[in-house]
Amino acid sequence: MVDELDLRTFTPHPQRDAVLGEVHARPFTRLVSPFSVIHLAFLAQGEAATSDRCRFIDFCLERNLPPPEQSAKLHQIVIGPAMLRWEQHSEFTTFTWIWSNTNASTADRFDKRAGSGNLDRAVSGVSA
């Protein structure tokens, strides 16, 4: 067992800055309890990533919501009582649905208005 850690011999990994930049490049979403989250991640590089972006843009436009900017890697939209957060990373794409559970009727409205049908359309055809 090491009694003392000597950081003078510590050498940071060569890709440390790139990893930290990726982690900190997107703002965190503040969540207030109670809430529900559905978080989906899909491997997506090259053509698959382009397809994911195009489908998300279509999803936004079909609902008269602003699509992500051309260079954006993060975009959030509000659909009824829910927020949909889209993130495109180097090797995967995520879709995160977040909604409040302060009362059952809110969750019910999300399920009826924007729930599984819209979620299915949002991610259908996304590479997995």
Secondary structure, DSSP 8 states (H G I E B T S, - for coil): --SS--GGG----TTHHHHHHHHHSS------SSEEEEEEEEE--THHHHHHHHHHHHHHHHTT-----TT-SEEEEEETTEEEEEEE-SSEEEEEEEEE-SSHHHHHHHHHHTSHHHHHHHHTT---
